[in-house]
Amino acid sequence: MAEPGAARRAAVERAQHDGRLPSLVAGVLEGGKLAWTGSAGSPTGPDVQYRIGSITKTMTAVLVLQCVHEGLAVLDDPVGRFLPETGYRDATLRALLSHGSGMQSEPVGPWWERSAASDIATLLKANDGSGAVAGPGEFFHYSNLGYALLGEVVARLRGAPWWELVGERLLAPLGMGRTSYGPRTPHAQGHSVDHFTGVLADEPHTDTGAMAPAGQLWSTVEDLARWAAFLTAGGDHVLPTALLREAARAVPPADDYGLGLRLLAYDGHWLVGHTGTMPGFQASLFADPRTGDGVVALTDATTGFDPFALTPALLGGRATTGGAVTPWRPTRAVPPLVAEIVGLWFWGNTALELRWSNDRLELRNLATHTVSDAFGVDGERVVGTAGYHRGETLHVVRRADGSVGHLVCATFVYTRTAYDPQAPIPGR
């Protein structure tokens, strides 16, 4: 068995490799204190900012619960009491916090995470209630729009902008000086990763305006460790532990979501926290209310991160390493031949993908998500380096106009569309 530090490093390296993440930084809390940090991929560290997406919702929820604690509102108040112009006047604060209102997931209009910010008046007018997908309590339906409304509720109750309240009532008392509305140096650049080539594209760092309470903020592993410690232990200067415990209980119809907190099953009990995604970023924070142990992880890729695998691996700390993992590296340049042949292929009716990764071609079975073969490329020559086709030449068969028609390796023929088994099979 590996020592905890080695096993944790191996888990982070595996997650970076498997997810094709430009960088991944993680921290482990023990007893409410940040006890270990590690990273993989591009150089990064626990004080580098990443966008945290919907972890922002946990802060919006605490602001709402503060209002409840101080008697400014009750959880079963309809949101129309505070926002009379909304089309969702009958939705309660409890239902909005727990995503049980039946409200649609996203606001009307363009993709808010990538679009120019709208103000709250525009947002409320555009979302008149006609977009509801269910009745109250009918089923759990995650709603970013609901948290925009909650942010405006606390702003009106306190007479101050949502972000100002986050800073004054949460970040300052908890010493979270590296959590901000927009990016502050040092910070990561958000990326999307081309599925077939591994080339990075920069994602926009949008100001989301009225939708900010749902997913705007930037933070670091060190700051989020402080937030995780608060979510597990509470603090009367911010919110009493008893009210946090109530927030950490599942609210029907959900079985793994409370009042602004996502619940993750681990070792027979629940961890509390949240995940987060924004264009170019993914984030995760989960901690154990009983012990204060937890995991925070941040990455600069739109997709590819699995917090539900990494969190238990880092908490366990003694899993076997499974051998060394080669870090995944973003592609800087795609060889011309590779650019022509990557993508979706079929062997008969079996769907495969040919992907360029770490300077080799990988043939992946889409049903099993496994790499069956790998190939090296040298100019116009493609030769198997691993798998059944090792040592064999992958021939690129072209049409009369020079475009790629199909691929042949030994007697295996790969075509861009599934072919009729009764039809003649193309050859070299």
DARAGI-V955876 format. One record per pair of residues at least 6 apart in sequence whose ideal C-beta (glycine too) atoms are under 8 Angstrom apart, sorted by the first residue. I is the first residue (numbers start at 1). J is the second residue. If there is no record, write none. Layout:
{{I	J} {I	J}}
This chain:
{{1	7} {1	318} {1	319} {1	320} {2	10} {2	318} {2	319} {2	320} {2	321} {3	318} {4	36} {4	317} {4	318} {5	36} {5	38} {6	321} {7	313} {7	316} {7	317} {7	318} {7	319} {7	320} {7	321} {8	26} {8	28} {8	36} {8	38} {8	313} {8	314} {8	317} {9	38} {9	40} {10	319} {10	321} {10	322} {10	325} {11	310} {11	313} {11	314} {11	319} {12	24} {12	26} {12	38} {12	39} {12	40} {12	310} {12	314} {13	40} {13	325} {13	327} {14	322} {14	325} {15	21} {15	24} {15	40} {15	297} {15	305} {15	306} {15	309} {15	310} {16	23} {16	24} {16	40} {16	41} {16	299} {16	327} {16	328} {17	40} {17	325} {17	326} {17	327} {17	328} {18	304} {18	306} {19	299} {19	301} {19	303} {19	304} {19	305} {19	306} {19	328} {20	193} {20	198} {20	301} {20	304} {20	328} {20	357} {21	40} {21	41} {21	193} {21	299} {21	300} {21	301} {21	304} {21	305} {21	328} {22	41} {22	42} {22	191} {22	193} {22	200} {22	299} {22	300} {22	301} {22	330} {23	39} {23	40} {23	41} {23	42} {23	43} {23	44} {23	188} {23	299} {23	300} {24	39} {24	40} {24	41} {24	44} {24	297} {24	298} {24	299} {24	305} {25	37} {25	38} {25	39} {25	44} {25	45} {25	46} {25	48} {25	50} {25	221} {25	297} {25	298} {25	299} {26	37} {26	38} {26	39} {26	221} {26	295} {26	296} {26	297} {26	298} {26	310} {26	314} {27	34} {27	36} {27	37} {27	46} {27	221} {27	222} {27	224} {27	225} {27	295} {27	296} {27	297} {28	34} {28	35} {28	36} {28	37} {28	293} {28	294} {28	295} {28	314} {28	315} {28	317} {29	35} {29	225} {29	228} {29	229} {29	287} {29	292} {29	293} {29	294} {29	295} {29	296} {30	36} {30	292} {30	293} {31	291} {31	292} {31	293} {32	229} {32	232} {32	233} {32	292} {33	225} {33	229} {33	292} {34	46} {34	221} {34	222} {34	225} {37	45} {37	46} {37	221} {39	45} {40	327} {41	327} {41	328} {42	300} {44	188} {45	221} {46	220} {46	221} {46	222} {47	178} {47	186} {47	220} {47	221} {47	222} {48	186} {48	187} {48	188} {48	220} {49	178} {49	180} {49	183} {49	184} {49	186} {49	187} {49	188} {49	218} {49	219} {49	220} {50	187} {50	188} {50	218} {50	219} {50	220} {50	281} {50	283} {50	298} {50	299} {50	300} {51	183} {51	190} {51	205} {51	217} {51	218} {51	276} {51	278} {51	280} {51	281} {51	283} {52	215} {52	217} {52	218} {52	219} {52	224} {52	276} {52	281} {52	283} {52	285} {52	298} {53	215} {53	275} {53	276} {53	277} {53	278} {53	281} {53	282} {53	283} {54	144} {54	214} {54	215} {54	274} {54	275} {54	276} {54	277} {55	217} {55	219} {55	224} {55	227} {55	273} {55	274} {55	275} {55	276} {55	283} {55	285} {56	147} {56	212} {56	213} {56	214} {56	215} {56	216} {56	217} {56	276} {57	147} {57	213} {57	214} {57	215} {57	260} {57	274} {58	227} {58	231} {58	260} {58	261} {58	273} {58	274} {58	285} {59	166} {59	170} {59	217} {59	227} {60	147} {60	150} {60	151} {60	154} {60	162} {60	166} {60	213} {60	214} {60	260} {61	97} {61	150} {61	247} {61	259} {61	260} {61	261} {62	170} {62	238} {62	239} {62	260} {63	151} {63	154} {63	162} {63	165} {63	166} {63	169} {63	170} {64	73} {64	93} {64	97} {64	150} {64	153} {64	154} {64	259} {64	260} {65	239} {65	243} {65	244} {65	247} {65	259} {65	260} {66	154} {66	169} {66	238} {66	239} {67	73} {67	153} {67	154} {67	157} {67	158} {68	74} {68	75} {68	93} {68	243} {69	239} {69	240} {69	243} {72	157} {73	81} {73	82} {73	93} {73	153} {73	157} {74	93} {75	92} {75	93} {75	94} {75	97} {75	259} {76	92} {76	93} {76	94} {77	92} {77	93} {78	89} {78	90} {78	91} {78	92} {79	86} {79	88} {79	89} {79	91} {79	92} {79	93} {79	96} {79	149} {79	150} {79	153} {80	86} {80	88} {80	89} {80	90} {82	152} {82	153} {82	156} {82	157} {83	89} {83	124} {83	149} {83	152} {83	153} {83	156} {85	124} {85	125} {86	124} {86	127} {86	129} {86	149} {87	124} {87	127} {87	128} {87	129} {87	130} {88	101} {88	103} {88	127} {88	129} {88	132} {88	149} {89	129} {90	136} {91	101} {91	102} {91	103} {91	136} {91	146} {91	149} {92	101} {92	136} {93	150} {93	153} {94	100} {94	251} {94	259} {95	101} {95	102} {95	136} {95	137} {96	103} {96	143} {96	146} {96	147} {96	149} {96	150} {97	150} {97	247} {97	251} {97	259} {97	260} {98	140} {98	251} {98	254} {98	257} {98	258} {98	259} {98	260} {99	140} {99	141} {99	142} {99	143} {99	146} {99	254} {99	257} {100	136} {100	137} {100	140} {100	141} {100	251} {100	252} {100	253} {100	254} {101	136} {101	141} {101	143} {101	146} {102	132} {102	133} {102	134} {102	135} {102	136} {102	137} {102	138} {102	141} {103	131} {103	132} {103	133} {103	141} {103	143} {103	145} {103	146} {104	127} {104	131} {104	132} {104	133} {104	141} {104	143} {104	145} {105	133} {105	141} {105	142} {105	143} {105	144} {105	145} {106	112} {106	144} {106	145} {107	123} {107	126} {107	127} {107	144} {107	145} {107	148} {107	211} {108	126} {108	127} {108	131} {109	115} {109	118} {109	126} {112	118} {112	144} {112	208} {112	211} {113	206} {113	208} {113	211} {113	215} {113	278} {113	279} {114	204} {114	206} {114	279} {115	206} {116	206} {116	209} {117	206} {117	207} {117	208} {117	209} {117	210} {117	211} {118	126} {118	209} {118	210} {118	211} {119	209} {119	210} {120	148} {120	152} {120	210} {122	210} {123	148} {123	209} {123	210} {123	211} {124	149} {124	152} {127	145} {133	141} {134	141} {137	252} {137	253} {138	253} {139	253} {140	253} {140	254} {140	257} {144	211} {144	214} {144	215} {145	211} {145	214} {147	213} {147	214} {147	215} {148	210} {148	211} {148	212} {148	213} {148	214} {150	213} {151	162} {151	210} {151	212} {151	213} {151	214} {152	162} {152	210} {152	213} {154	162} {154	165} {155	161} {155	162} {155	165} {158	165} {160	168} {162	212} {162	213} {163	181} {163	212} {163	216} {166	217} {169	238} {170	176} {170	238} {171	177} {171	179} {173	235} {173	237} {173	238} {174	226} {174	227} {174	230} {174	235} {174	238} {175	226} {176	219} {176	223} {176	226} {176	227} {177	223} {178	184} {178	219} {178	220} {178	222} {178	223} {179	217} {179	218} {179	219} {179	220} {179	223} {179	224} {179	227} {180	217} {180	218} {180	219} {181	212} {181	216} {181	217} {181	218} {182	205} {182	207} {182	218} {183	205} {183	218} {184	218} {187	218} {188	281} {188	298} {188	300} {189	202} {189	203} {189	280} {189	300} {190	202} {190	203} {190	204} {190	205} {190	278} {190	279} {190	280} {190	281} {190	300} {190	302} {191	200} {191	201} {191	202} {191	203} {191	280} {191	300} {191	301} {191	302} {191	330} {192	200} {192	201} {192	203} {192	279} {192	280} {192	301} {192	302} {192	303} {193	199} {193	200} {193	201} {193	301} {193	302} {193	303} {193	304} {193	330} {194	200} {194	201} {194	331} {195	355} {196	342} {196	343} {196	353} {196	354} {196	355} {196	356} {197	331} {197	334} {197	338} {197	339} {197	342} {197	355} {197	356} {198	328} {198	329} {198	330} {198	331} {198	355} {198	356} {198	357} {198	358} {199	330} {199	331} {199	334} {200	330} {200	331} {202	280} {203	279} {203	280} {203	281} {203	302} {204	279} {204	280} {205	280} {206	279} {207	216} {208	214} {208	215} {208	216} {215	276} {215	277} {215	278} {219	227} {219	298} {220	298} {221	296} {221	297} {221	298} {224	283} {224	285} {224	296} {224	298} {225	294} {225	296} {227	285} {228	273} {228	285} {228	286} {228	287} {228	294} {228	296} {229	287} {229	292} {229	294} {230	238} {231	244} {231	248} {231	261} {231	272} {231	273} {231	285} {231	287} {231	289} {232	272} {232	287} {232	288} {232	289} {232	291} {232	292} {232	294} {233	241} {233	292} {234	240} {234	241} {234	242} {234	243} {234	244} {234	245} {235	241} {244	289} {245	289} {246	258} {246	259} {247	258} {247	259} {247	260} {247	261} {248	258} {248	261} {248	263} {248	270} {248	272} {248	289} {249	258} {250	256} {250	257} {250	258} {250	263} {251	257} {251	258} {251	259} {256	262} {256	263} {256	264} {256	265} {256	270} {257	263} {258	272} {260	274} {261	272} {261	273} {261	274} {262	272} {262	273} {262	274} {262	275} {262	286} {263	270} {263	271} {263	272} {264	270} {264	271} {264	272} {264	273} {264	286} {264	308} {264	311} {265	271} {266	286} {266	288} {266	311} {266	312} {266	315} {267	312} {269	288} {269	290} {270	289} {271	286} {271	287} {271	288} {271	294} {271	311} {272	286} {272	287} {272	289} {273	284} {273	285} {273	286} {273	287} {273	294} {274	284} {274	285} {275	282} {275	283} {275	284} {275	285} {275	307} {276	282} {276	283} {276	284} {277	283} {277	302} {279	302} {280	300} {280	301} {280	302} {281	298} {281	299} {281	300} {281	301} {281	302} {282	298} {282	299} {282	301} {282	302} {282	303} {282	304} {282	305} {282	307} {283	297} {283	298} {283	299} {284	295} {284	296} {284	297} {284	298} {284	305} {284	307} {284	310} {284	311} {285	294} {285	295} {285	296} {285	297} {286	294} {286	295} {286	307} {286	311} {287	293} {287	294} {287	295} {288	294} {288	315} {293	315} {294	315} {295	310} {295	311} {295	314} {295	315} {297	305} {297	307} {297	310} {297	311} {297	314} {299	305} {313	319} {326	358} {328	357} {328	358} {329	358} {331	356} {331	357} {334	342} {334	356} {335	377} {337	377} {337	379} {337	380} {337	382} {337	396} {338	356} {338	361} {338	377} {340	396} {340	404} {341	354} {341	361} {341	382} {341	396} {341	404} {341	407} {342	354} {342	355} {342	356} {342	361} {343	353} {343	354} {343	416} {344	351} {344	352} {344	353} {344	416} {345	351} {345	352} {345	353} {345	354} {345	363} {345	407} {345	414} {345	415} {345	416} {346	352} {346	414} {346	415} {346	416} {346	417} {346	418} {346	419} {347	412} {347	413} {347	414} {348	418} {348	419} {348	421} {349	418} {349	419} {349	421} {350	365} {350	367} {351	365} {351	366} {351	367} {351	418} {352	363} {352	364} {352	365} {352	366} {352	372} {352	414} {353	363} {353	364} {353	366} {354	361} {354	362} {354	363} {354	364} {354	414} {355	361} {355	362} {355	364} {356	362} {360	374} {360	375} {360	376} {360	377} {360	385} {361	374} {361	375} {361	376} {361	377} {361	382} {361	394} {362	371} {362	373} {362	374} {362	375} {363	371} {363	372} {363	373} {363	374} {363	375} {363	387} {363	389} {364	370} {364	371} {364	372} {365	372} {371	386} {371	387} {372	387} {372	388} {373	384} {373	386} {373	387} {373	388} {373	389} {373	390} {373	409} {374	384} {374	385} {374	386} {374	387} {375	382} {375	383} {375	384} {375	385} {375	389} {375	394} {376	382} {376	383} {376	385} {380	396} {381	393} {382	393} {382	394} {382	395} {382	396} {383	391} {383	392} {383	393} {383	394} {384	390} {384	391} {384	392} {384	393} {384	394} {384	409} {389	409} {389	410} {389	412} {392	409} {392	410} {393	409} {394	407} {394	408} {394	409} {395	407} {395	408} {395	409} {395	428} {396	404} {396	407} {397	404} {397	405} {397	406} {397	407} {397	408} {397	426} {397	427} {397	428} {398	404} {398	405} {399	405} {405	426} {406	413} {406	414} {406	415} {406	416} {406	426} {407	413} {407	414} {408	414} {408	426} {408	427} {408	428} {413	425} {413	426} {413	427} {415	426} {419	425}}
